[in-house]
Amino acid sequence: MGTQRRLGWMSLAAATTMALAAGVITAPAAHTADDPVEVVVNGDDIRADNVNGLTYKGLGVLSCNSTSNLLMDYKAEHPGRYWQLIRVLFGGKNPLINHVKVEMGSDTNTSTGSDPATMRTADELADASRSPGFQLAADAKTVNPRLKVSILRWVMPRWVQNEWNKGTGSDEMYKWYKETILDAYEKYGYMVDYVNPDTNETRDPDEAFIKWYKKAILADTDFADPRYGIPAKKRERAAKAYRSIKIIAADENTTLNIGPSMLSDAELFGMVDAVGYHYTTDDRRDGPAGSDTNLPYTRLATGENKYGEDKEVWYSEGVGSFGYTDYRVNNTEGPNGTSTGIGGVQSALDLANRSVKSYANSKRTHYIFQPAIGSFYEGAQYSHKELVSARDPWSGHLHYDAAIYVMQHFTQFAKTGWENDTNTAGIWRTVPEASYSGVSGTENVDGSNGAPSYMTLADPRKKDFSTIVVNDSDQPKAYRIKAENMRLGSDPTMEIWETRAPDAGRPYDANFKRLVDEIRPGGAGYYTYTVKPRSIVTLTTLDKSHDKATKQRLPESRDRTVLDTDATGKKHNSRDNVLYADDFGYEEEGRVQVGTGNGAHKASQPYLRSRGNQPRYMVDQTGAWEVGEDASGDNVLYQYMDQSMKDTGAWNRHTPNTTVGDFRWENYRASVDVSFPDPAGGLAAVGVRQQKGMAISDAAYNVRIAPTGAWTFYEYGTAIKSGTVPASDAYRLAIEAKGATITTYIDGKAVSTYQDPTPQTEGRVKLGSDFHKTAFDNLKVEKIDGYTPYARAQLDNMDSSVTYDGTWSRKASLGDAMDWYRSTSTGTTAGSSFTVPFTGTGIDIIGGNDGTAVLDVYVDGKLIARDAKTAATDKRLATYALRGLPDGAHTARFVLKSGKIVLDAFNAISGDVDSTVDTTPIRSALEKIGSPARANYTADSWALFASASSAAKAAVAGRQKGLDAIGVEQITDRLEEAHDRLVRKDGTATP
């Protein structure tokens, strides 16, 4: 291609008549299924002069709409685990992630939840520390100072939206962006590298505003305003960095318009540094060859355009691995009911194929995960599509998915990132002529057709190269790779690093990123290697065999300990009657380390200051939830979003609500003080047993009250009972949920009791308001005497400890976000069974079901329930609940007698029960039954009765450890049913 000219944007208009120097690079010819795939890595194809479009930038993370909310709690509660996470994702010589993209919050829900607005009003000083994304970037820079940071908007704060709707909001938009950028600069020491001035996922790029914004940045000389907080000695440096901010456009989804616009508009071409679009691997291909709408993104990346300049092209938002790879390897979605291993649609290998195909088809050299880290409560929209799950900050549990190993095949065998201004950083180039993808699909990519899929990265000095090959089919695939015009030195040995699912009987990660072979060129100079089914390999001339970082295993996950604290809410304590408490003062919390100085050091900050006054453990769905001082100077939790702020363009429109707690909580009482400082009115709510959804009405049972004293109790969004108490500026609201009985209290007095015929039994606590400033204080979640407070653990239906006999469909691809880990196992064949090991006093079968399934239930080899019915349930609810077992290790086997059952997860019930449980119902049933003679009944019917009778007698004798009130009910029911099912040997009527 020759040396490319690096034109400034002001001079580009003069270049619009330049002819193309060469045709757009074409992919290698397609291969037949049985042919070896031949790849030629020609050093003459390595474009060292292409510093933007073909440099491999690696991977990024998008922080937005609550996906990072709980990370700040990990940092405070388990700093060692948090900073380890930072090192794993962002650290080392070959970082996995090179970029943090922050979607600016607006206190409204644009996907899984809401992020705080950095400026809620035009007069408020910007506060970037409210946003976990800005702080994540600051912390990541402590291990990778070269990390890039970009920002964009989706929904604007109301004060910006009002003016924007009038067509006069450019200044307000600019102010919001600028003051946020400068606040992050002052607090954390870094200047944002890229800004998308346009709205996220636009279909009609606002090219006029993009140009206006770029000009405004270049012309801006005001850095002395006290609002910015920049000391005089830092202003010149800040101004220079600010005016160097680059423009990324236009984050489109379903449309591909910015590329052609840039090719046809010289001024726009000069102003935009990078282009990005979402959720498709393809370029545009309409219009005649050479036209602005035919392969525009490829032409931008390669520089083969009339301007002769290359631009960055990003996959600027894409998914991570759906579900957990360690669960989905147990699917039956392969040929003839086999597993697809780490592959299949929406799998770890799918991610690899997306990266390959998006490069092969549209020359994108950067992939940004939405999200890479899932740090919000499960049950919100788009759950489980990340590389790391970080949802239990109290336990420190982190799940690192195998998809990380898969993506390290791209990042650990090349020097990734952004080339410097002098083109001396040595960032590896992608090689279009040695890259190709024939797999099917444009978003969810399917490699089962066995087509070649490979991508080559090379040292710009031609000394080394790496070719990543993905084979997501059930057949092996042979590759022949030849190096030409390369300077490989005297030792051309190629290492083969492989990741695939474990062989039978081997540990789950036994085959993850292992050096499996070393090969040398054979006849005609070809390296020959056969890639195994459902695997990814990197064939590299680098010597990584002794590199500790490459061999490093990912950290192990900790147990997901249930949230059960003392009265401070800080320390784990399962011996008191408190599950959780928060007075929002946080005297129990210590100082927190925060990355500052553009990553140069960490600063120790007070707890609330370190997190922009965001409350502990809360994931906001809508609203401005922040800790502030009341009139007495005490800390309370405020919801600040009032009538003046509410009308934004939120995607998911809800009244303000926030979620806190553990999805395994069962029987508890949640109480909170509420008050109404807004003279215009207000509404306050508390809800319990929330499992999924993003509104206050998604708490199974919730009560709402106004300062007039009018209150209403709801089951989900349906009003069950309402009433009035004396008007007041403050109340104490409480809901007690024990089994199917739900009682509402106001100021300590019960105002409503509801008996739910089909109860939701588990879930978190929600707080809610309407759009008025509302205060909450002294949140307390307490255990209930005589009732088990929570499930101690959960097993997924795909967990390897759960075994299946008979006919089952075990689905992981294209799963529903409301299914745990997006997986389900479905049985419809009578006689099929599943066996679950657990420790506790009972087990729940979770899954969305139609209630047709009938089960025989065995525990530890004994039949304890015959023809047990299941309930019609929504997802995440228990279709069958077994209680009343002695606390300890058990194995439950369930045999499907008839109907259909969908299995999602299994919750093992804790034996932590406070106080003595009344066993009178069991004693009464035993007295009523008397002493039937074993000799009179058939062996089969007697076995069931004997098991039920033995359990009942143990319970009344006090030998049933962990027995609670619900267990008493079930033991009584099983005893009476077993007695009714006794069959006499002589055929006469049963007793």
N, C-alpha and C positions, 0 to 999 in steps of 0.2 A: 504493500500500500504506500510505502514511502513515508517520509516524515509528515505528520499532520500539522496543519496550522492551528494554533490555539487562538481563535478570534475572540476579541472582546465583544460584548453584546452591542455596544454602540456602533460598531463597524460592520455588523453582519448584514445590514440591508444591502450593502454594496456587493455582497457575495451571492445574492439570490440567483444569479444567472449561471453559477458554476455548474459544469457538467459533472455527472458522476464519474469518478475515476475508475470504478470497476463495478461489476454486477454484484447483487446481494449474495452473500455466501449461501450455498445450498447444502442440504444435508447429504450424507453418504447414501448410496443406493440402498433400498430395502433388501432384506435378506430372507431367504426361504427358511422355513422352520428348522430344517435339518442341517443347513450349511453352517460351518464355523463362521463366526463373525470376525471379519478382518478390520483391524483398526490401524491406521498409519498415523503416527505422531511425527509430523514433519517440523523440524525446528524453524523452517522458513515460514510456517503458519503461525508462529508465536509472535504476536504483535506487541512488541515491547513499547512501541510508540502510542498504543491505545491505552490511555491512562484512566479513562472513565468507564467506558462501556464494557470492556472485556476483562478488567481487573476483578478478581473474585473476592467479593466483600464478605461472603459467609452468611451468617444468620443474625436475626434481630428478634427482639421481644417487644410486643405492644402491651403497654400498661393502660388499661381503660376500664370504664364502667364497672368498677369494684373488683376487677380480677386480681388486684394486688393488695386489697385492703388489709388482709390479715398478716401480711409480711412484717409490718411494723410491730405487731404483737410477737411474732417469732423473734424479732431482734431484741425486744425487751425481755421476753421470758426465757428464751434459749439462744443467747447471743452466739455461743459456739456453733450451734447448728446453722444459724442464719449466715454467719460469715463463711462457714464451710460451703453453703449453697452459693454464695457470691463467688467464691474461688472456683467451684466446679463449673459454673456457667460462664463466668467472665474472665477467669484468670488463666495464667500460664502463657507459654510461648505461642501456643496454638489455641486461642480462646474459642469456645463453642459459639459464643454470642459477642458480636462487635458493636451492637447498636441497641439503644433503648428509645423506643418511640412512645411518646406520651400523647394520649388523646385528652385534650383539655376538658375538665369536668364542668358541669353546669348545675349540679345538685339534682339532676333528673336522670331517669333510667333510660339509657340508650341500648342496653343489651341485657347483661346479667345483673345490673344494679347501677348505682350512681357513684360518681366521684365528686368530691367537693369542688365548687367554683372557687378559683383563686381570688376573684373579685365579685362579690355578690351585688355590689352597687358601684356606681361610677366614682363615688367618693371614698370607698373603702380602699385602704392600702392593700396591694397584692400580697398574697401569702402562699407561696409555692410549697411550703412545708405541709400544707393540708393534703397535698396530693402525694400518695405513695409512689407514683411514677417518678416524680422529680427526685425524690429521695433515693429510690432504687438506682437511678442513674448516678447520683452522687456517690453511693456506696460502691457501685460497680467500678467507678473510676479509680477507687483505691487499689484495685488489682489490674486495671487496664486503663491508664490515663488517655490512651488513644481512642477509647470508646466514643462513638458518635451518639448524639442526642438530637432527636427531632420532635417537633410538636405539630399538631393539627387540631382542628375543631370539628365537632359534629353539631351539637346543640349549643347555642349561645346563652349566656346569662340574660335575663329579661331586659336589663338596661341597654344591652347591646342589641338585642332582638327588636326592641321597640323602634329604634332608629333605623336598623337595617330594613325593617319592613316598609319604612317610608322611602327607602331608596337613598337615605342620607347617612347611613351608618358606618361609612368607611373609617372616619376618625375614631369612632367608639371601638370598632373592631381593632384598629391599630393600637389604641390605648390599652385594651385588654391584653393583647399579645405582648406589646412592648413592656408593660409594667410587670407582667408575669415573668418574662424572659430575664429582665434585669433583677427581679427579686431572687430568682434562682441563681443568677450570677453572684449576687451579693451574699446569699446564704451558703452556697455550695462551691462557688469559685469557677463554675464552668459556664461558657456561653453556648446556647443552643446552636447546633451546627446547621440544621435544616428546618425550614418552616413551610408547611403547606397552607397558604392563605385561604384556600378554598375549603368547602365543606366536605367532610368525610363521605365517601361513596356517592358523590354527585353523579348524575347522568348527563349533566350539561355544564362542563367546566366554565367557571367565571373568569374568562381570560382577561377581561378588562380590569378586574380587581387584582388578579395576579400581577399584572403589569404595574398597576397603581401602587401595590404594596411593595414591590421590589424597588421602585423609584423612591418611595417614602423612606425605606431603609437607607438607601444610598445618600439621600439628602438630609438625613436626620443629624443635627448637631447638638441637640438638647440632652445632656446627661448630668446636668447640675441641679435639676429639680429635686427638692428635698424628698419628694414622694419616692424617688428611686433609691434613696439611702446609700448612694455610692460616694465614698470619700473622695475628696478632690484629687488625691494622689493616684487614684485608680481610674479616673474618668477618661483620660486619653486612651489608656489600654482598653477600657470597656467600649469606647466608641469605635476603636479599630476592629475589635472582635465583633461588635454588633453589626457593623457595616459589611462584614465578611460573611454574614449568614447567607446560606444558599437556599434556593427555592426548589421544593419538590412538588410536583403536580401530577395527577389531580386526584389520586386515590379513588378512581372510578370503580364501580362494580356493575357488571352487565353491559357496560358500554366501553368503547375504546376510542375516545374522541380527541384526547389531548395530543396524542402522537401525530396524527395527520395535521392538527392545527399548528403544531410546532414546525413541521416541515414546510407548511405553506406561509408561515408568518415569521419573518426573519427577526423581528423585535422580540416576539415571544420565545423563539428558539434561543436567543441570546440571554434571556432572563432566567429561563428554567434550567436548572443544573441536573435534575434527576426526574424521571417519570416513573410512576408506579400505578399499578392497578391490582384488583383483588380477584381471587377465587376462579381463575381460569389460567391454564398454561399457554394458551394460544395467542398468536398475533392476529391482526386483521389481514384478510386476504381478498378484499374486494377491490374492484377496479383493475385496470391494466397494469402489467408489470412496470415498475418504475414510478407509478403514480403515488401520491401522498397517502392513499388508503390501502396500498398493497405492501404488506410487511413494514409498516412505519416504525415499529419498535425495534425490529431487527436492524433497520437502516439507521436508527438513532444510535444504537449500541455499537455497531461496527464502524460508524463514521462514513459509511458509503451513502452519502446524501449530498445534496447540492452545496452544503456548507462545509463539507469535508471535516467535520468535527464530530467526535463521539460523545455520547451522553450516557449517564447512568440509567439503567432500567431495572426497576425493583419489582419483585412480587411483594407488594407493600402490605398485604395482609393475607395470611393463610392459616389453616388450622394446624394444630399439633396432632399427635396420635390419639385417636378416639378410644376411650376406655383405658384399661391397663393391659399392656402387652402380656404380662405374666398371667392374666386371666384369659385373654382371648386366644392364647395358644391352644386352649382346650375346646375350641369351636369344632363344628362338624360341617363347615362350609366348603371344604375341598371336594375333589372328585370322589364319588362313592362314599360320602360321609366322612372323609378324612379331615384332619386339621389343616388349616392354611399356615400353621406356625406363626412366625412373626409377620406374615404377609396377609394379603387380602385387602379389599377395599377399606379405606380409612385406617389402615394399619401403619406400623413403623415403616414397612417397605413401600407403602403408598406414599408416605412423606418423601422418601428417597426418590421415587419415580416422579413425583411432582417437581422436585428440584431439578432433576435431569431434564424432564420434558419441558419445563418452563424455560430452561436455558436453550435446549435444542430447538424449540419452536419459536421463541420470542426473545432469546438472548438476555434473559434476566439473570443477573449475577448476585442477587441478594434476596433472601426469603425471610419474611418477618412473621413470627408466630403470634396468633391471637387466640389464646395466650401461650407463652412458653411456660409460665408459672400460673397454676390455678390456685389462687389464694383467696377464695371466697367460698361460702358454704354451698355444699351440694344441694341440688334441687332447684337452683336458679336456672334460667334459660342457658343452654349451651354448656352444661356441665360436662366434665370429663373429656376434654380435647386438648391436653397439654402435655408437656414433657415432664414437669414436676408438679406433684400435688402437695399443697401446703395448707391444710384446712383445719388443723388442730393445734393452734399455737400453745395451748396449755400442756400438751404432751410432747411437743417437739417432733411429732411424726412428720416425716417427709418421704414421699414416694418418688423415686427417680425411675422413670420409665426406660425400658430397653430402647426406645426410640432415640435416646441420647447417644447410646453406642452407635446406632445406625447413622445418625447425623454427624458423629465424629469421624466417620469414614470420609466426609468431605473436608472437615476443618482441621484434622490433625495431620494430614498428609500434604499440606500446602501452607504457604504463608499467605494469610488472608487479611483483608482490611482495605483501607483506602490508600492509594498511592499519594506520595507527597508532591509538592510543587516542582521539585527538581527531578522527579522520576528516578529516585535513588532508593526508595524503600524496599524494592525487590518483591512487591506484591505479585503473586503468581497470576498468570493470565489464563483465562479459559480459551480453549482451542476449538472453534466451531467445526473445523474439518474433522476433528477426532471426537465428536460428540453426536449422539443421535438417540432418539426415542421413538419406538413404534408401538408403545403400549396404548391402550384405548382410554378414552375419557378425557375431559378437559378440566374438571375440578376433582371429583372423586376418581382417582386414576386406577385402572385395573390392568395389572401386568400378567394376568393368567393366560393371555394369548401366546406367551413365550417369545414375543418380539424382542429384539435387542433394545437395551436401554443402558447407555453409558455416557460418561462425561469425563473429559480430560482437562486437567489443570497442569500448568507447566511454569517452571522458573523462567523469567524473562531472559535470563542469561543462557538458557538452553541446557543447563547442567543436570536438571532432573525433571521428572514429570510423574504424575499420578493419574491413573484412569480408574474411575469408580464405576462398577458394573452392578446393576440390580437385576436379579432374576426372581420375579414374584410369580413364577409358574411352578407346576409340579413336575417339570422335566429339567434335566441338566442342560446347560448351554455352553458350547465350546467357543472360546475366543482366541484369536491369533493377533498379537499386537507387535507392530514393528516400529522401531525408532529410526528416523532418517534425519540427517543434518542436525544431530544433537551432539552435545559435548558431554557424554556420560562418564568419561574417564576410563581408567584401565579396568574397573570392576563394574560391569553392566548388570550385576545381579538385581533381580526384581523380587521384592518381598510381596507375599500375598497375605493380606489381613482380611479375615472373614467374620461375619456375624450371621447367625442363624439360630433357630430354635434348638433346644437340647435333644440329644439322642435319648432313646428310651432308658429310663433308670438313672439318668444323669441330672445334676443340679440344673435349675432353671437357667442360670447364666453361664453354663459350662462352655457354650460356643459363642459367647459375645466378644467381638473384637479381639480375635486371637490371630497370632501369626501362625499360619497353617502350612506355609511352604515358601521356599526360595527357589527361583528358577533363573535360568540363563537363556539367551537367545539360541534357538536351534537352527535348523535348515532355513536358508534364505533370510536369516536374521529375525525370525519371528519368535516371540515369547508365546507359548501355548499353554492355555489353562482352561479347565472345564469348571464352570461355576455351578455349584449345587443348587437344587430347587429351593425356593423360598429363602433366598439369602442375598446378602450384599457383600461384595468384596472390593477392596482397594488394591490395585496392582501398582506398586510404587518403586521407583529406583532409589528412593531415599533409604538410608540405613536407620530403621527405627527399632531394630531387634533388641537393643539394649537401652532404649529410652523409657525411663520410669513413668513419665507422664502418659505415654501412649499405652502402656500396660496397666495404668492405674484403674482399679475397679471403682465403680460408683459407690457412695456411702450406702450402708444398709438402712432400711426403714426402722424406726422405733415402733413399739406397740402404740396403738391408738387409745391411750388411756382416756376414760370418760372424764368429762369436766365435773369434778366433785371437790370443791374447795372448802376452806374455813370461812369464817364470817368476813374476812378481809377481801375475799375473792382472789387472793394471790397464791396461797399455799394449798397443795393437794391435801385433803383430809376427808377420808371416807367414814370417819367415826362419829362425826357430829351430825346435826340434822340439816345442815346447810348444803345445798348443791352449788350455789353460786351467789355472790353478792357484789354490788357495786354502788358505792356512795359518791363516786366521781371526784373524790378528793385525791386519791392515788398517793397518799402518804406512804403506803407500803411499797411503792415502786421506787427503784433506784434510778440512777442516771443512765443515759443511753448514748452509745457511740454513733456518731453520724459522720459520713464522709464529707470533707470540706477541702478547700484549696485546690479544686480540680483534681481531687484524688490524692493530693500530696500528703494528707494526714487525716486523722479522725479527731473530732471534737466531742467532748463529753458534755451532754446537755441534759437539763431537767426533763423528766418523762413527758409532760404535756407539751413543753416547748419543742421537743424533738419531733413531735408528730402533729404539729399544728393544732393542738387541743382536740384531737380526735379521740373519742372514747375507746376504752379497751374492748376487744373481741367483737365489736359491732360491725356488721356489714350492712351498709345503707342501700335501700332499694329506691327510695326517692326522698328528697328533703335535705336540709342543711343541718345535720346533727353534729353538735360541737359543744364541748364543755366550756362554760363561762361562769362568772360570778353573779350571784343573785344580789338582792338589795342589802343583804346582811354580810356580803363578802364571802359567802360559802360557795363552793363549786357545785353546780348542778348541770345536768344535761339539757341543753336547749335544742329545740327544732326551730331554726330561724326563718325558714322559707315562708313568707307571708303573702298576702294578697298582691303586693307590689312586685313579687318575684315569680309568681307561679306560672304565668302563661308563656311557656317556652315550647319549642318544637320537639318535645320528648317523643321518642319512639314508643316506649311503654309508659303510658300515662297512668299514674297512680297517685293517691294522696300520700303524704310523707309516711314512711315506715322504715324501721330498721330491725335487724334480726340478730339475736345473740344466743349462744348456748350450744348444746350437743344434740344431734339428731337422735341419740339413743335414750334421751330422757323420757320417762314414762309417766309415773305417778308423782305429781309434785304440785306445790302451790306457788304461784308467781304473784308477787305484789310490788307495787311501786307508788310513790307519791307523785301526784300530778298537780300542776297549777297553771294559771292562765294569765300571764303578764300582758298579753295583747288586749287593750281595751276594746278592740273591735270584735272580740269573741274568741272562739276556739273549740277544739274537741280533742280529747285524749283517749287513747286506747291501749289495752294490753291484751295479748293473745297467747295461747299455749298450744303445744303439740303441732308446730309448723314443720312440715317435711319438704314441701316444694312450693313453688310459686313466688311472686314478688310483690304481693299486696297485703295489707293488713288482713283482708278477708281470706288469705291463704293460711292463716293460723286457724286450726280446726275449730277452736272455741275462742271467741274474743268479745270483750265488752268495751263499749264506747260511751263516754260521758261528756256533757257540755257544762259550762259554768252555771247554767240554769238549773242543773240537777237532773235533767232528762238523761236517761241512760237506756241502752239497748244491748241485749245479749244476742250474739250471733253464733250459729254453727256455719263456719265458713262465711259466705256472704248472705245467708238467709236469716232474717230476724226471727228469733224464737220467743223472746219475751222482752218487754220494755216497762219502764216505770219512771218515777220521779222521786228524788230525795231533795232535801232543802238546798237551795242555791248556795254556792260557795265558790270562792276563788281557788280552793284546793281540796283535793280528796286523796284518800288512799284506796287504790283499786287493787283487787285481787281476784284470781281465778284458781280454784282448786280442782284438779283433775285426778280422780282416783278410779281406775277402771272405767266403767261406763257412766259414772256419776260425776257431773260437772256442776260446781257450785260457784256462784259469783258473789263477791263481797264488796261493799262500799263502806269505807270507814269502819271496818271490822264487823259489819252486820251483813248476814246473808240476805241477799235480795232475790236470788233465783237459784233453783236447783233443777237440773235437766238430766234425764236418764236417756242416754243415746242408745237406740236399739242396734246400731252398727257403728260402734265408736272407732275413731282413730286413736291409737294407743300411745304413739310416740312422737316426739318432735321438740323443736326449740321454742323460745319465747320471742314474741314480737312486741315492739312498742310502735304506736302510731299517733298521728295527729291529722288535722286538716291544715289548710294553708293559713295558719296563724302562728305567731311565736308561742311556743308551748314549752313548759319546763317539766322535767322528770328527775326524780331523786330517790335514793335509797331503794334501788332495785334489789329484791331478794327472791331467791328461788329455794324453796325448802322441801325436804322430804316429808312424807305423810306416814304417820305411825301405822304399822300393819301392812304397808304396801311396798312392793319392790320399786325402788326409784328409777331404775334404768336397765337397759340391756347392756351387758358388760362387753360384748363383742359382736361383730358382724362378719359373716362369711358370704362371699359372692357365690352365685350359682355356678360360676366357672372356676372357683377355687379348686386346686388339685386335690384337696382333702375330701371333697364331695364326690361320691362315686355314683354312677348311673348304670342300671341294668335295663335291658329292653330297648325300645325304640324311642329316641329323643332327637329333637332338632335343637341344636345349640348355636345360637345366633350371636355374632359379634359385629358384623358389618352392617352399616346403615341403621344402627340401633337408635332408640329414642333417648334423649337426654334425661328423661324422667325415670329411666331404668338405671339402677346402679351400674356404673361403668359401661353403660350402653349395651349390656348383654342380657340375654334371657335363654332359658332352656325350657322347651315346651314338649309336653307329653300328651298323647291322645290314645295310646294303645293300652288296653286293660292288661294288667300284669306287670307293666313297667314299674320300676322302683328307683328311688334315690335314697342315699344313705349319708347322714350328716353327723360328723363328730362335733361335740361342743361341751363346754363346761358351764354349768349353771343349774337353775331350777326349772327351766323350760326353754322352749324355742318357738319363734314366730317364723312362718313361711310368708315371705314378702313377695308381692307381685300383683300386677293388674290382671284380674280374673273375672270370669263370668259366673262363677259359683256352681258350675256343673260337676266339678271334680268330687269324687267320693274316695276316701282313703282308708286303708287299714294302717294302723300306727303301731310300730314296735319300738320299744326302748330297751336297750341292752339285751336284745334277743327275745324279749317277752312282748306278746301282744297286749296292748293296753287300751286300744280303741278300735272297734270294728265298724266299718261303714260310716266313718266320720265325715260329716258334711263340711264343705268349704263355703266361704262367703264371697259374694260378688263384690269386688273391691277395685278401687282405682289404683294406679301405680303407686308404689312405695308404701302401701298399706298391707296389713296382715290378712291373708285369705284363710289362714288357719293358725291358731295360737294354742300351744300346749303348755300347761302350767302344773305345779304341784309335785314336781320331782324333787328328790333330795339333792341339795346343793353338792355338785361334784361333776366328775367327768362322765359323759354318757355318749352313746351312739344311738341315734334315732334313724329308723328305716321306715319309709313311707311307700306303700304299694298302691298304685292307682287302680281302683276297682272299676271306675267308669268315668266318663266325662273328659274334660280337658283341663290341664293345669299348666300355668305359666309360672316359672320359678325365676325370681330376680335375685333374692338374697335371703339369708337366714340370720335372725338375731337371737343370740343366746342371752337368757335372762339372768340377771344378777341375783344372788342370794342375800344381798345386803338389806335386811329388813329390820327396822327399829321397832321395839316393843313386842310384847307377846301377842300372838294372833288368836282370836277366838275360834276354836274348833267345834263349837256347839253344833253347827249344821252336820258335820261329819258324825259326831257322836249320836245325834238323833237318827241319822240314816242307818247307822249300825244297829241301834236298838230296834228300829222298825223292821229291819231285815231279819234279825235274830241269828240263828245258827243253822243254815241249811246243811243237810248231810251230803257229803261229797259222793257217796255211793249211789245217790238217786239221780245223778245228772251225767250227761255225756262229757267225755274228757275234754272235748274242744270248748264247750261252753263253760265248763268248770274252770279251765285254765284262765280265761278272761276274768271270771269272777274272783278267783283266788288272788290274781294280781291286784285287782282293784281293792279287795278286802284287806290285803296285806298293807297296801299303801295307806288306807284309811286308818287302820289300827296303829300304824307307826306315827301317823299325824297326831292322833288324840293322845298318844303316849309321850308326845314331845320329842320323838326321834327323827322328825322330818326337818332337818336343818334347812334354813332359808325359806320356810313356808310363809306365804303371805295370804292376804284375804282372797285374792283371785285364785290362788292355788287351792284354798279351802273349797271354794265354789266348784272348781273343776274336779277335785277328788270326790266330792259329794256326788256330782253329776255322773262321773264315771262309775262309781259304786252302784248307784241306783240303776243306771243303764245296764251294767253287767248283770245285775240281779234279774232285771227284766228279761234279759236274753238267755237266762239259764234254760236248758232243754232237758226234760226228764227222759231217762232211758226207756220208760214204759210208754212214752208218747203222750202222756196226759198233760194237761195244761201246766204251764210254768207258774211258780208262786206269784 
